[in-house]
Amino acid sequence: MIAVVGLVIGVVLGLLVQPSVPVELQPYLPIAVVAALDALFGAFRARLEGVFDDRVFVTSFLFNVVIAAFIVFLGDQLGVGSQLSTAVVVVLGIRIFSNAASIRRHVFKA
């Protein structure tokens, strides 16, 4: 229940304040969102399987975002930022769809 209240408060504050992302950080935002979604889908899957651990979720969430952003940053420094961004999105996308398939199998027993 606390998570839902926090989500609602965060959405309302985001709509009211309308924060802007600095231009220097804009290439990293989509990657961070995909990494966060990967952690969320993994947590939901773990919850359904009865093995959810909040410490694992928090560290997974933070490390996914930091590592994904670092890979893109490194790619920008090497001049191949778009290729590494695509690679990160593909890898995390595969994990998201794998978790979604597992969730579907668990929920619908199919």
Secondary structure, DSSP 8 states (H G I E B T S, - for coil): -HHHHHHHHHHHHHHHH-----GGGGGGHHHHHHHHHHHHHHHHHHHHHT---HHHHHHHHHHHHHHHHHHHHHHHHHT-HHHHHHHHHHHHHHHHHHHHHHHHHHHH--
